Amino acid sequence: MRGRVSRLLGVGVALPGPLDHTRGVLHRVTGFPEWDGFPLRDALARRLGVPVVVDKDTNAAALGLAVAGERGSFAYLHLGTGLGAGLVIGGRVHRGTRTGAGEFGHQVIQLDGPPCSCGDRGCVEALCLAAIGRGDVAEAARVLGAAAANLAGLLDIDQILLGGRTIAATPDPFVAGAAAVLAARAAREGSPDLAVPVRLAPGGSGGPAGVAEGAAHLLLGPVFGRTDV
């Protein structure tokens, strides 16, 4: 056992956001607001005695997809307990200046809509989860598609990839519903042939295995000379 631990290079940790990837500090993590301000990276590094990298689960999954061969610019949308996104722009994970990019679920698409756990109202996450709670998968997919169309319009990305356990439970309605919204938008803009494609993330990347593999790449990428982590 001691010999196996001695070969440990470090630990990659992926968990729901929001968080500060650079400093490894958690913010009001979805479902666990009491962790706000906790320095998870440093706490684990002291306990384990090895380097630790902390990032959002959606970023880890998106990185895993890029390493596995997904090219260009894409958004990985993850629907489970909450709704988040991992963004890959030009082959690199995009985290933003404050490493907060990808808080996809908290874009407001209905002013004065239902309250969201983030404290705002009308967030896409709140609307999507409410529809799922009613058993209305078609409406959840439509809401997801409307938010994805906003994202595609802002970033002009190549494709949308869907994952997470809620989508994995009924993938076809989510893919078809979201794709229909993006196709309708492209048609209104006069470019029906240029609709951003929507498909299921390959290999179950939104599941625990995909996120764990991405978390490993967070640590191993720089070790093996990758600069796109």
N, C-alpha and C positions, 0 to 999 in steps of 0.2 A: 504493500500500500504506500509506504514511504517513497519507494522508487517511482511509482506512478505520479505522485504529486510533484516530485522534483522535475518532471518533464512538462509541467504545466506552464505554458507561456503567458497566460493571462486569462481574463474572463470578459466576455462580451455580454452585456445585459440589455435586453429589449423589453420595454413595458409601455403601457399607454401614456400619452402625453397629457398636458404639455410639460415640457422639461427643458433644461438648459444642457444641451449636448456638450458644449465646450467645457463647462465646469462640472458636469455630472450632478447637477442639483435638480431635484424635482420641484415642480410647481404644483398646481392643484390638479393632480392626476385624476383622470376620469374614474369615478367610483371611490377614490381615496383622497378626498381633499385635505385630510389631516396630515398628509405627507408633505404639504407645501413647505418648501425651504429645506427639505432634508438633503444633506450632501451624500447621496447614495454611493457615488463613485469612490469618494475618499473613505467612507465607512467600510466598504467592502475591501478596498485595497489594504487598509490597515488590518482587517480581520484575516484576509487570505494571504497577504504578503506577495501579491503579484499585481501587475498592471490591470486596470479595469477600465472598460469603455462602456458608457451608458448612452442609449439612444431610444427613440420611439420605436415601437413594434412595427409601425407602418414603414418607417425608414429602413429598418432592418430587412423587412420583406422585399421592399423595392430594390435595395442593394443586392439581395440574393437573386432577384430576377435579372438585374443587369449583369451580374457575374455569370449567370447561367446562359446568357446570350441574348436577352432582350436589347434591341438596339434603339438608338435615337432618343426621343423625348417622350415620356409617358407618365401617366398618373396611375398609381395603384390605390384603389379605393377599397377600404376594409370596413365591413359592416359586421359588428358583433355586439358586445355590450354597449359600445359607442360607435361613432363613425369618424374615421380619419383617413388621411391620404399620405402616401409616400410619393414624392416627386423626383423624377429623374429627368434632368434637362441636359441635353447634349452628352448623354452617357454618364453624368455625375449626379449623385444624390444632392438635391437642392434643399438646404436647411434654412437659408436666409441669414441676415446679419445677426439676429438674436436667436438663431437656431429654432425659431418657432414656426417655420413654414410647414404647411400640411395640416393645419387645424381646420380641415375641410368641413367638419360637421358643424362648426359654429359660424358659418356664413348665414346671415339672416335673409330668408327669402319670402317671409310673410311678416310685414310690419304688424306689431301688436298681436302676433300669433301666440300659440301656447307657450308657457314658460319652459325654459330649458335649464338643465342642471348647471349650466355655466352662469346663470343669472340673467341672461338676455331672454328675448322672446322671439318666437318664429324661426329658430335655427333649423337648418335642414335635418340635423340629428334628431331633434325633438319631433319634427313632423314625420320623419321616416320611421322612428321607433313607435310613434303613436299608431301609424298605419299598420305596422307589423303586429302590434298589440291587439288591434281589431281584426286581425286575420286578413287584411286587405293588401296582399302582396303586390297587386297591380298598382295600387296607389303609392306604395312604398317605392316601387321601381320608377314610377313617374317622378316622384319627388327627387329621388337619387339622380335621375336623368337630367332634371332641370338644373340641379346644382353642378353636375358634371359638365353640362353645356356651358354654364358660366365659367367654369375652370378652363375648358377647352378654348372658349372665346378669349379669355385673358392671356393664356400662355401659348396658344396655337401649337398644341402638342400633337404627336403622331397617333396616339391611341390611349384608350382607357382600359385598364385591367381591373377586374372585380374579384374580390376574395373576402374571406372571413366566414365564420361558421353560419351566420344567418343566410348569406348568399349561397353557401355550399349546400344548405338544406333544400333550396329550390332555385337552382342556378338559372334555368331557362327563362322563367318570367322576368328575373332581374336583368339579364343580358338583353332580352328582347325589348323590355320596357324602356330601359335606359337608351338603347340604340335608337328606338323610335323617336325619342325626344331630340336626340342629336341630329337625326336625319331630317326631322321637321324643321329644325333651326337652319340647317344647311340649305334646305329647299327655300325657306323664306329669304335667305341671303342671296339666292340666285345661283348657288353652287351645289346642287344636290349630289353630284358625283364626288364631292370633297368632304362628305360627312366624316367626322372623326370616328373610327371604328371602336366598338366595344366588344370585349370578349372576356371570358373567364381566365384568371391568372393560371398559367400552366403549373402542373405539378403540385397543386394544393398549396401554393406559396403563402396563403393567408392562414394556414393551419400552424399548429405548434412547431412542426418540423421545419417549415419554411422560415418562420420567424427565428427559430434557433440557429438555422444555418446562416441566415443573414447576420445575426448577432456575432457568430464566429468570424464572419468576414470583416466585421468592424475592427476586430483585433488583428486578424491574420493578413488583411489586405496590405497595410503598411509594411509588415514583416517581409512580404514577398514582393515589395516594390510597387504595389498598386497605389495610384494617387487619386482614385475616383471614389474613395470611401467617404 
